[in-house]
Amino acid sequence: MLMQRLNAFDMTNITAVATDLDGTALAKDHKLAAETVNVFNLLVERGIKVILATGRPYRDVIGIEENVKYSLPLVTSNGAMLNNAEPAKNSVTFLPEDIARDACYNIPTEGLIFNVYTRNHWFVNEPNEEVARFFSDSHFDYNLLDLERLDFSKIVKLFFIDAECKVDPNSRSEKLNNLQAFIKERYGDKVECVFSQINCLEINAAGVTKANTISGYLSHFGYTNQENLICFGDGMNDAHMLKSAKYGFVMGNADPKLKEFVKDLDNVTVVGQNTDLMVARICNQLFNLGADLDPYFE
């Protein structure tokens, strides 16, 4: 797994780059650094498809993507939505209505911030300005959740935040780990239930992953994840994407569970911290883009 030399990577057939945002492509201020924006522009000009693949909602990510000169394909809410991905059509996969309703009423949320994403809205069970700061580029803001008025047929994703747990590889949320076990026992394979960060547990419809949505998009060009994709991530919602790609890069600040997941995968490399511009530096070097950035690989 530890391929630290540049010549270890055969880039001949690579036509697409997919990257997570928080903890991966975004800087500490939850924004794209100017260096990363420049590299994305250079990649598109080279003919490489740059895919933003994130747990964030579409309406938020368009505010981040607008910093780039070119329109980028957006895989949002962990793969539940695909936008800006011509010739693929925009698509959305909702949670089954019966599961969404049951989850909203019956999943225990004491001590947790409970969040609901629909296609265009974000609802939360209690105000949390710290969470809202993640959306500083788009000014996407939450509304307080009212279950009596919620349309359970239009829910894209549910997620739970343990505000007492730091977003730090050395942290662990017993509340969320116990909740994940509860959800898996209650719904089995009817949902995807993964951590996007140490302190954030998410629920999507079964089969909704970044990897599957990217695969569907790339198939329009005759490409596959296994032959034509490199990707970057730091959370368990990136696990399938990293495993399916030709090459995957895991941030040094990643969830320890993700590092454990990839430890025996020969196509995956653990690299440096996201705050050290890993996505920009590695892409610049692998594609020989010529940006003024320190190389990462020997």
One Martini backbone bead per residue (centre of mass of N, CA, C, O) as a GRO file, in nm:
protein
  298
    1MET     BB    1   0.052   0.065  -0.015
    2LEU     BB    2   0.345   0.212  -0.002
    3MET     BB    3   0.357   0.442  -0.263
    4GLN     BB    4   0.626   0.689  -0.285
    5ARG     BB    5   0.669   0.676  -0.594
    6LEU     BB    6   0.598   0.809  -0.894
    7ASN     BB    7   0.660   0.536  -1.070
    8ALA     BB    8   0.409   0.369  -0.937
    9PHE     BB    9   0.230   0.538  -1.147
   10ASP     BB   10  -0.012   0.465  -1.394
   11MET     BB   11  -0.149   0.729  -1.612
   12THR     BB   12  -0.246   0.653  -1.898
   13ASN     BB   13  -0.583   0.600  -1.822
   14ILE     BB   14  -0.634   0.866  -1.681
   15THR     BB   15  -0.959   1.071  -1.670
   16ALA     BB   16  -1.014   1.088  -1.345
   17VAL     BB   17  -1.110   1.297  -1.058
   18ALA     BB   18  -1.186   1.225  -0.715
   19THR     BB   19  -1.317   1.435  -0.439
   20ASP     BB   20  -1.328   1.514  -0.143
   21LEU     BB   21  -1.361   1.766   0.100
   22ASP     BB   22  -1.371   1.723   0.392
   23GLY     BB   23  -1.043   1.653   0.487
   24THR     BB   24  -0.921   1.704   0.183
   25ALA     BB   25  -0.964   1.962  -0.027
   26LEU     BB   26  -1.007   2.125   0.212
   27ALA     BB   27  -0.942   2.351   0.424
   28LYS     BB   28  -0.962   2.460   0.747
   29ASP     BB   29  -1.197   2.679   0.638
   30HIS     BB   30  -1.378   2.514   0.422
   31LYS     BB   31  -1.198   2.577   0.167
   32LEU     BB   32  -1.063   2.649  -0.132
   33ALA     BB   33  -0.767   2.676  -0.231
   34ALA     BB   34  -0.599   2.839  -0.471
   35GLU     BB   35  -0.423   2.593  -0.552
   36THR     BB   36  -0.662   2.398  -0.603
   37VAL     BB   37  -0.810   2.558  -0.815
   38ASN     BB   38  -0.580   2.561  -1.020
   39VAL     BB   39  -0.560   2.253  -1.057
   40PHE     BB   40  -0.844   2.208  -1.158
   41ASN     BB   41  -0.817   2.383  -1.409
   42LEU     BB   42  -0.578   2.224  -1.533
   43LEU     BB   43  -0.722   1.954  -1.560
   44VAL     BB   44  -0.948   2.040  -1.749
   45GLU     BB   45  -0.750   2.147  -1.971
   46ARG     BB   46  -0.636   1.839  -2.001
   47GLY     BB   47  -0.919   1.650  -1.988
   48ILE     BB   48  -1.000   1.617  -1.691
   49LYS     BB   49  -1.217   1.481  -1.468
   50VAL     BB   50  -1.369   1.670  -1.203
   51ILE     BB   51  -1.487   1.530  -0.896
   52LEU     BB   52  -1.724   1.607  -0.657
   53ALA     BB   53  -1.723   1.398  -0.354
   54THR     BB   54  -1.992   1.419  -0.115
   55GLY     BB   55  -2.196   1.475   0.175
   56ARG     BB   56  -2.287   1.715   0.075
   57PRO     BB   57  -2.499   1.932  -0.057
   58TYR     BB   58  -2.573   2.071  -0.350
   59ARG     BB   59  -2.629   2.374  -0.262
   60ASP     BB   60  -2.344   2.395  -0.139
   61VAL     BB   61  -2.140   2.297  -0.367
   62ILE     BB   62  -2.193   2.524  -0.574
   63GLY     BB   63  -2.040   2.736  -0.395
   64ILE     BB   64  -1.762   2.593  -0.436
   65GLU     BB   65  -1.747   2.543  -0.751
   66GLU     BB   66  -1.751   2.856  -0.834
   67ASN     BB   67  -1.431   2.890  -0.793
   68VAL     BB   68  -1.427   2.750  -1.054
   69LYS     BB   69  -1.411   2.797  -1.394
   70TYR     BB   70  -1.550   2.517  -1.411
   71SER     BB   71  -1.769   2.274  -1.460
   72LEU     BB   72  -1.854   2.025  -1.220
   73PRO     BB   73  -1.905   1.728  -1.113
   74LEU     BB   74  -2.171   1.628  -0.876
   75VAL     BB   75  -2.133   1.433  -0.577
   76THR     BB   76  -2.391   1.404  -0.344
   77SER     BB   77  -2.490   1.274  -0.057
   78ASN     BB   78  -2.305   1.009  -0.113
   79GLY     BB   79  -2.465   0.975  -0.417
   80ALA     BB   80  -2.774   1.073  -0.433
   81MET     BB   81  -2.642   1.299  -0.621
   82LEU     BB   82  -2.644   1.431  -0.967
   83ASN     BB   83  -2.446   1.695  -1.122
   84ASN     BB   84  -2.298   1.840  -1.391
   85ALA     BB   85  -2.296   1.542  -1.591
   86GLU     BB   86  -2.252   1.555  -1.877
   87PRO     BB   87  -2.466   1.327  -2.028
   88ALA     BB   88  -2.575   1.298  -1.767
   89LYS     BB   89  -2.834   1.296  -1.564
   90ASN     BB   90  -2.997   1.419  -1.333
   91SER     BB   91  -2.997   1.286  -0.990
   92VAL     BB   92  -3.209   1.102  -0.740
   93THR     BB   93  -3.195   0.935  -0.411
   94PHE     BB   94  -3.425   0.823  -0.199
   95LEU     BB   95  -3.552   0.741   0.074
   96PRO     BB   96  -3.753   0.539   0.191
   97GLU     BB   97  -4.039   0.641   0.333
   98ASP     BB   98  -4.067   0.435   0.570
   99ILE     BB   99  -3.779   0.477   0.679
  100ALA     BB  100  -3.777   0.781   0.719
  101ARG     BB  101  -4.010   0.788   0.921
  102ASP     BB  102  -3.901   0.593   1.132
  103ALA     BB  103  -3.633   0.739   1.188
  104CYS     BB  104  -3.749   1.019   1.280
  105TYR     BB  105  -3.921   0.879   1.528
  106ASN     BB  106  -3.715   0.614   1.641
  107ILE     BB  107  -3.446   0.737   1.659
  108PRO     BB  108  -3.212   0.796   1.887
  109THR     BB  109  -3.109   1.160   1.977
  110GLU     BB  110  -2.979   1.189   2.236
  111GLY     BB  111  -2.711   1.417   2.223
  112LEU     BB  112  -2.792   1.490   1.922
  113ILE     BB  113  -2.765   1.605   1.592
  114PHE     BB  114  -3.040   1.626   1.377
  115ASN     BB  115  -3.045   1.558   1.020
  116VAL     BB  116  -3.199   1.690   0.709
  117TYR     BB  117  -3.207   1.600   0.363
  118THR     BB  118  -3.304   1.742   0.083
  119ARG     BB  119  -3.269   1.866  -0.219
  120ASN     BB  120  -3.295   2.197  -0.088
  121HIS     BB  121  -3.280   2.112   0.226
  122TRP     BB  122  -3.214   2.197   0.582
  123PHE     BB  123  -3.261   2.007   0.879
  124VAL     BB  124  -3.285   2.076   1.243
  125ASN     BB  125  -3.333   2.012   1.591
  126GLU     BB  126  -3.094   2.226   1.644
  127PRO     BB  127  -2.905   2.474   1.696
  128ASN     BB  128  -2.574   2.518   1.500
  129GLU     BB  129  -2.310   2.719   1.434
  130GLU     BB  130  -2.073   2.529   1.386
  131VAL     BB  131  -2.197   2.377   1.147
  132ALA     BB  132  -2.261   2.631   0.966
  133ARG     BB  133  -1.955   2.701   0.900
  134PHE     BB  134  -1.924   2.487   0.666
  135PHE     BB  135  -2.117   2.707   0.479
  136SER     BB  136  -1.962   2.980   0.394
  137ASP     BB  137  -1.966   2.988   0.078
  138SER     BB  138  -2.300   2.941   0.033
  139HIS     BB  139  -2.505   3.007   0.272
  140PHE     BB  140  -2.610   2.753   0.378
  141ASP     BB  141  -2.912   2.688   0.563
  142TYR     BB  142  -3.105   2.617   0.827
  143ASN     BB  143  -3.391   2.449   0.954
  144LEU     BB  144  -3.626   2.372   1.162
  145LEU     BB  145  -3.761   2.084   1.268
  146ASP     BB  146  -4.086   1.949   1.131
  147LEU     BB  147  -4.244   1.653   1.122
  148GLU     BB  148  -4.541   1.746   1.039
  149ARG     BB  149  -4.410   1.889   0.755
  150LEU     BB  150  -4.260   1.653   0.644
  151ASP     BB  151  -4.138   1.498   0.347
  152PHE     BB  152  -4.066   1.156   0.336
  153SER     BB  153  -4.027   1.128   0.006
  154LYS     BB  154  -3.770   1.371   0.009
  155ILE     BB  155  -3.527   1.212   0.134
  156VAL     BB  156  -3.176   1.185   0.106
  157LYS     BB  157  -3.067   1.246   0.413
  158LEU     BB  158  -2.932   1.128   0.723
  159PHE     BB  159  -2.791   1.287   1.028
  160PHE     BB  160  -2.538   1.259   1.298
  161ILE     BB  161  -2.419   1.469   1.567
  162ASP     BB  162  -2.134   1.489   1.787
  163ALA     BB  163  -2.046   1.776   1.952
  164GLU     BB  164  -1.844   1.635   2.174
  165CYS     BB  165  -1.687   1.540   1.921
  166LYS     BB  166  -1.400   1.550   1.775
  167VAL     BB  167  -1.227   1.624   1.472
  168ASP     BB  168  -1.037   1.342   1.542
  169PRO     BB  169  -0.852   1.055   1.518
  170ASN     BB  170  -0.858   1.023   1.853
  171SER     BB  171  -1.152   1.004   1.837
  172ARG     BB  172  -1.477   0.895   1.994
  173SER     BB  173  -1.821   0.785   1.944
  174GLU     BB  174  -2.033   0.606   2.129
  175LYS     BB  175  -2.304   0.704   2.034
  176LEU     BB  176  -2.257   0.641   1.724
  177ASN     BB  177  -2.177   0.345   1.746
  178ASN     BB  178  -2.444   0.258   1.876
  179LEU     BB  179  -2.626   0.368   1.651
  180GLN     BB  180  -2.523   0.196   1.419
  181ALA     BB  181  -2.609  -0.073   1.542
  182PHE     BB  182  -2.911  -0.006   1.553
  183ILE     BB  183  -2.955   0.047   1.249
  184LYS     BB  184  -2.858  -0.229   1.142
  185GLU     BB  185  -3.071  -0.392   1.301
  186ARG     BB  186  -3.332  -0.245   1.189
  187TYR     BB  187  -3.244  -0.231   0.850
  188GLY     BB  188  -2.996  -0.336   0.738
  189ASP     BB  189  -2.983  -0.352   0.376
  190LYS     BB  190  -3.180  -0.083   0.335
  191VAL     BB  191  -2.909   0.070   0.413
  192GLU     BB  192  -2.675   0.326   0.444
  193CYS     BB  193  -2.419   0.326   0.720
  194VAL     BB  194  -2.197   0.600   0.772
  195PHE     BB  195  -1.905   0.763   0.817
  196SER     BB  196  -1.777   1.091   0.744
  197GLN     BB  197  -1.699   1.133   1.041
  198ILE     BB  198  -1.626   1.088   1.361
  199ASN     BB  199  -1.905   1.287   1.430
  200CYS     BB  200  -2.059   1.143   1.164
  201LEU     BB  201  -2.375   0.994   1.085
  202GLU     BB  202  -2.514   0.814   0.797
  203ILE     BB  203  -2.818   0.800   0.578
  204ASN     BB  204  -2.898   0.590   0.307
  205ALA     BB  205  -2.976   0.432   0.053
  206ALA     BB  206  -2.944   0.154  -0.088
  207GLY     BB  207  -2.646   0.181  -0.292
  208VAL     BB  208  -2.546   0.454  -0.183
  209THR     BB  209  -2.254   0.577  -0.347
  210LYS     BB  210  -1.992   0.722  -0.481
  211ALA     BB  211  -1.895   0.490  -0.661
  212ASN     BB  212  -2.163   0.433  -0.817
  213THR     BB  213  -2.205   0.718  -0.936
  214ILE     BB  214  -1.936   0.740  -1.083
  215SER     BB  215  -1.969   0.492  -1.259
  216GLY     BB  216  -2.219   0.593  -1.413
  217TYR     BB  217  -2.083   0.839  -1.535
  218LEU     BB  218  -1.831   0.704  -1.678
  219SER     BB  219  -1.997   0.513  -1.872
  220HIS     BB  220  -2.057   0.741  -2.090
  221PHE     BB  221  -1.727   0.706  -2.183
  222GLY     BB  222  -1.609   0.409  -2.124
  223TYR     BB  223  -1.551   0.412  -1.822
  224THR     BB  224  -1.370   0.322  -1.518
  225ASN     BB  225  -1.264   0.307  -1.206
  226GLN     BB  226  -1.032   0.086  -1.237
  227GLU     BB  227  -0.891   0.244  -1.503
  228ASN     BB  228  -0.971   0.591  -1.477
  229LEU     BB  229  -0.935   0.638  -1.153
  230ILE     BB  230  -0.882   0.888  -0.910
  231CYS     BB  231  -0.870   0.930  -0.541
  232PHE     BB  232  -1.003   1.115  -0.247
  233GLY     BB  233  -0.988   1.063   0.124
  234ASP     BB  234  -1.121   1.036   0.498
  235GLY     BB  235  -1.381   0.850   0.497
  236MET     BB  236  -1.615   0.593   0.505
  237ASN     BB  237  -1.765   0.728   0.249
  238ASP     BB  238  -1.483   0.649   0.071
  239ALA     BB  239  -1.419   0.345   0.056
  240HIS     BB  240  -1.539   0.246  -0.220
  241MET     BB  241  -1.395   0.450  -0.397
  242LEU     BB  242  -1.104   0.364  -0.329
  243LYS     BB  243  -1.132   0.060  -0.403
  244SER     BB  244  -1.235   0.112  -0.716
  245ALA     BB  245  -0.985   0.244  -0.796
  246LYS     BB  246  -0.683   0.265  -0.929
  247TYR     BB  247  -0.634   0.516  -0.729
  248GLY     BB  248  -0.582   0.585  -0.378
  249PHE     BB  249  -0.614   0.863  -0.134
  250VAL     BB  250  -0.524   0.902   0.206
  251MET     BB  251  -0.543   1.087   0.463
  252GLY     BB  252  -0.365   1.139   0.754
  253ASN     BB  253  -0.654   1.253   0.895
  254ALA     BB  254  -0.806   1.001   0.900
  255ASP     BB  255  -1.002   0.765   0.974
  256PRO     BB  256  -0.900   0.479   1.125
  257LYS     BB  257  -1.109   0.294   0.980
  258LEU     BB  258  -1.003   0.354   0.697
  259LYS     BB  259  -0.712   0.261   0.733
  260GLU     BB  260  -0.796  -0.028   0.796
  261PHE     BB  261  -0.949  -0.086   0.529
  262VAL     BB  262  -0.677  -0.014   0.334
  263LYS     BB  263  -0.414  -0.174   0.428
  264ASP     BB  264  -0.460  -0.420   0.189
  265LEU     BB  265  -0.455  -0.207  -0.046
  266ASP     BB  266  -0.261  -0.160  -0.332
  267ASN     BB  267  -0.422   0.113  -0.448
  268VAL     BB  268  -0.354   0.246  -0.163
  269THR     BB  269  -0.257   0.570  -0.018
  270VAL     BB  270  -0.102   0.717   0.246
  271VAL     BB  271  -0.080   1.051   0.329
  272GLY     BB  272  -0.115   1.356   0.405
  273GLN     BB  273  -0.242   1.640   0.495
  274ASN     BB  274  -0.487   1.846   0.388
  275THR     BB  275  -0.336   2.118   0.486
  276ASP     BB  276  -0.096   2.028   0.260
  277LEU     BB  277  -0.223   2.002  -0.029
  278MET     BB  278  -0.259   1.708  -0.145
  279VAL     BB  279  -0.436   1.720  -0.397
  280ALA     BB  280  -0.270   1.929  -0.552
  281ARG     BB  281   0.016   1.803  -0.536
  282ILE     BB  282  -0.048   1.524  -0.660
  283CYS     BB  283  -0.176   1.614  -0.926
  284ASN     BB  284   0.056   1.788  -1.026
  285GLN     BB  285   0.255   1.543  -1.040
  286LEU     BB  286   0.102   1.318  -1.197
  287PHE     BB  287   0.025   1.540  -1.446
  288ASN     BB  288   0.229   1.762  -1.496
  289LEU     BB  289   0.121   2.084  -1.463
  290GLY     BB  290   0.325   2.323  -1.333
  291ALA     BB  291   0.281   2.402  -1.059
  292ASP     BB  292   0.369   2.589  -0.763
  293LEU     BB  293   0.459   2.296  -0.599
  294ASP     BB  294   0.523   2.076  -0.377
  295PRO     BB  295   0.627   1.776  -0.372
  296TYR     BB  296   0.558   1.441  -0.258
  297PHE     BB  297   0.697   1.255  -0.440
  298GLU     BB  298   0.998   1.103  -0.546
   0.00000   0.00000   0.00000
